[in-house]
Amino acid sequence: MSRVTQAIVATAAIAALAACATRTKEVAIATPPPAPAPVPVYVTPAITPINRGLSPAATVWHMRVALNVAALACRGAQGNQIVAGYRTLLTNQKAALATAETALESQYRAMGGDWQDRYDDSMTRLYNFFSQAPARDPFCTAAAATLTEAERLGPNELQAFAAAVLPTLDAPFAEMLAPRPVIALAAPTSAPAPTPVVGAVAATAAPAAA
């Protein structure tokens, strides 16, 4: 083998070794799994201020007002059921309701001044609260269920029952009044200027009439 041939072979061998030395070793990289989507959590709104922190007598009376509004406002077969249930409640719990009304009036009277005016204003606000139409359907459903349960009450159980069911009667309104998240929408972007057409032929004016 000539020296020229040996030099060519040696150069080729060196080039091959260099290529092997500089080749990057491929490493498989596992793609991490996607993060799980957050699970929405429903938080029951707190009872509204008008039905919060009440005395036992006021709790009973607020329940009675709520059911009275339901008997006046709810319609259809459910409304008829509510009216019948409300009448039964007034009959079965007549003494307990009268005791609650007397105690509540005494609480207003003890604050002095024109207690009757304050009492009447408070009752007006309460009736207006339970009359809010956007919560009507779930409110009527809650009232119907409440009156069905009330039919089984004993003579001394109304106060505890009122404390248990008033939050249920209040819940449709608390949900209605709960703040909602505000989603900001991006302002619409202005449309881009039209791109001129290259090579367009200008319109030729029509010849003037002779």
Phi, psi and omega per residue, in radians:
M1 nan 2.334 -3.090
S2 -1.302 2.859 3.132
R3 -1.114 -0.595 3.139
V4 -1.151 -0.748 3.136
T5 -1.138 -0.724 3.112
Q6 -1.073 -0.674 -3.136
A7 -1.167 -0.668 3.129
I8 -1.157 -0.748 -3.133
V9 -1.115 -0.752 -3.140
A10 -1.100 -0.715 3.137
T11 -1.120 -0.703 3.130
A12 -1.141 -0.692 3.136
A13 -1.137 -0.725 3.133
I14 -1.111 -0.710 3.136
A15 -1.121 -0.674 3.134
A16 -1.157 -0.742 3.110
L17 -1.108 -0.693 -3.139
A18 -1.130 -0.679 3.135
A19 -1.130 -0.693 3.110
C20 -1.140 -0.649 -3.079
A21 -1.236 -0.533 -3.060
T22 -1.663 -0.071 -3.127
R23 -1.221 2.241 -3.130
T24 -1.368 2.295 3.111
K25 -1.338 2.213 -3.122
E26 -1.418 2.304 -3.141
V27 -2.096 2.209 3.119
A28 -1.287 2.256 3.140
I29 -1.965 2.097 -3.129
A30 -1.314 2.289 3.104
T31 -1.361 2.175 -3.130
P32 -1.124 2.577 3.122
P33 -1.160 2.631 3.140
P34 -1.119 2.593 3.125
A35 -1.154 2.435 3.137
P36 -1.128 2.522 3.127
A37 -1.180 2.467 3.128
P38 -1.117 2.456 3.126
V39 -1.533 2.130 3.139
P40 -1.127 2.434 3.130
V41 -2.021 2.148 3.125
Y42 -1.548 2.213 3.121
V43 -1.939 2.098 3.127
T44 -1.196 2.186 3.137
P45 -1.066 2.598 3.095
A46 -1.180 2.715 3.117
I47 -1.048 2.504 -3.056
T48 -1.199 2.720 -3.073
P49 -1.011 -0.580 -3.070
I50 -1.156 -0.393 -3.138
N51 -1.986 0.362 -3.059
R52 -1.939 2.513 3.048
G53 1.140 0.676 -3.073
L54 -1.600 2.705 2.988
S55 -1.261 2.852 3.107
P56 -0.969 -0.748 -3.139
A57 -1.124 -0.737 3.132
A58 -1.148 -0.617 3.120
T59 -1.087 -0.796 3.101
V60 -1.073 -0.769 -3.069
W61 -1.222 -0.638 3.081
H62 -1.130 -0.672 3.076
M63 -1.096 -0.760 -3.133
R64 -1.095 -0.726 3.111
V65 -1.077 -0.774 3.132
A66 -1.020 -0.797 -3.120
L67 -1.235 -0.541 3.057
N68 -1.123 -0.782 3.104
V69 -1.080 -0.730 3.133
A70 -1.068 -0.711 3.133
A71 -1.130 -0.510 -3.139
L72 -1.503 -0.543 -2.948
A73 -1.803 -0.533 -3.053
C74 -1.336 2.538 -3.011
R75 -2.130 3.015 3.066
G76 1.310 -2.827 -3.136
A77 -1.077 -0.657 3.112
Q78 -1.130 -0.694 3.103
G79 -1.106 -0.693 3.097
N80 -1.116 -0.684 3.095
Q81 -1.106 -0.707 -3.134
I82 -1.155 -0.747 3.128
V83 -1.047 -0.799 3.139
A84 -1.120 -0.725 3.137
G85 -1.168 -0.639 3.132
Y86 -1.178 -0.710 3.097
R87 -1.101 -0.685 3.099
T88 -1.122 -0.702 3.114
L89 -1.083 -0.787 3.140
L90 -1.068 -0.606 -3.137
T91 -1.324 -0.865 -3.053
N92 -1.234 -0.556 -3.051
Q93 -1.986 0.515 -3.089
K94 -1.003 -0.826 -3.092
A95 -1.166 -0.761 -3.117
A96 -1.145 -0.678 3.122
L97 -1.180 -0.697 3.116
A98 -1.130 -0.678 3.109
T99 -1.111 -0.740 3.136
A100 -1.132 -0.724 -3.141
E101 -1.121 -0.771 3.137
T102 -1.095 -0.746 -3.139
A103 -1.140 -0.683 -3.131
L104 -1.182 -0.740 3.090
E105 -1.089 -0.645 3.108
S106 -1.114 -0.635 3.116
Q107 -1.132 -0.716 3.095
Y108 -1.198 -0.698 -3.130
R109 -1.111 -0.610 -3.112
A110 -1.169 -0.359 3.129
M111 -1.407 -0.088 3.062
G112 1.324 -3.116 3.128
G113 1.191 -2.708 -3.135
D114 -1.464 1.309 -3.058
W115 -1.114 -0.607 -3.117
Q116 -1.116 -0.692 3.115
D117 -1.134 -0.758 3.109
R118 -1.115 -0.703 3.136
Y119 -1.105 -0.807 3.142
D120 -1.095 -0.732 3.101
D121 -1.082 -0.722 -3.140
S122 -1.107 -0.746 3.127
M123 -1.169 -0.633 3.096
T124 -1.091 -0.787 3.115
R125 -1.093 -0.667 -3.116
L126 -1.173 -0.776 3.095
Y127 -1.091 -0.722 3.118
N128 -1.127 -0.642 3.137
F129 -1.067 -0.877 -3.094
F130 -1.321 -0.092 3.133
S131 -1.663 0.044 -3.082
Q132 -1.147 2.072 -3.002
A133 -1.111 -0.646 -3.090
P134 -1.020 -0.420 -3.141
A135 -1.763 0.207 -2.962
R136 -1.058 -0.854 -3.044
D137 -1.081 -0.940 3.110
P138 -1.144 -0.533 3.098
F139 -1.130 -0.783 3.128
C140 -1.105 -0.661 3.090
T141 -1.096 -0.755 3.122
A142 -1.159 -0.670 3.140
A143 -1.156 -0.730 3.128
A144 -1.069 -0.769 3.124
A145 -1.147 -0.680 3.137
T146 -1.092 -0.786 -3.108
L147 -1.217 -0.541 3.054
T148 -1.123 -0.744 3.103
E149 -1.186 -0.605 -3.075
A150 -1.149 -0.402 -3.126
E151 -1.109 -0.370 -3.105
R152 -1.677 0.086 -3.072
L153 -1.289 2.523 2.990
G154 -1.476 3.078 -3.058
P155 -1.173 -0.385 -3.083
N156 -1.973 0.348 -3.038
E157 -1.934 0.020 -3.029
L158 -1.173 -0.679 -3.074
Q159 -1.126 -0.819 3.115
A160 -1.149 -0.649 3.118
F161 -1.115 -0.763 -3.140
A162 -1.069 -0.721 3.132
A163 -1.117 -0.543 -3.111
A164 -1.386 -0.616 -3.011
V165 -1.717 -0.299 -3.126
L166 -1.025 -0.723 3.072
P167 -1.052 -0.563 3.106
T168 -1.194 -0.715 3.100
L169 -1.211 -0.512 3.139
D170 -1.400 -0.451 -2.980
A171 -0.975 -0.748 3.126
P172 -1.033 -0.576 -3.138
F173 -1.389 -0.635 3.056
A174 -1.089 -0.701 3.108
E175 -1.155 -0.725 3.135
M176 -1.098 -0.672 -3.062
L177 -1.558 -0.111 -3.108
A178 -1.138 2.452 3.128
P179 -1.139 2.515 3.127
R180 -1.873 2.549 3.087
P181 -1.152 2.480 -3.138
V182 -1.759 2.192 3.136
I183 -1.772 2.057 -3.139
A184 -1.355 2.328 3.118
L185 -1.840 2.367 3.138
A186 -1.177 2.457 3.109
A187 -1.167 2.461 -3.141
P188 -1.098 2.385 3.129
T189 -1.407 2.606 3.133
S190 -1.225 2.545 -3.130
A191 -1.190 2.421 3.139
P192 -1.156 2.660 3.121
A193 -1.136 2.490 -3.128
P194 -1.109 2.471 -3.138
T195 -1.412 2.238 -3.133
P196 -1.128 2.503 3.134
V197 -1.506 2.100 -3.130
V198 -1.300 2.283 3.075
G199 1.507 0.189 3.141
A200 -1.196 2.529 -3.127
V201 -1.689 2.202 -3.138
A202 -1.178 2.540 3.136
A203 -1.200 2.469 -3.122
T204 -1.648 2.276 -3.128
A205 -1.124 2.480 3.117
A206 -1.183 2.500 3.138
P207 -1.134 2.513 -3.140
A208 -1.180 2.563 3.140
A209 -1.169 2.440 -3.124
A210 -1.240 nan nan
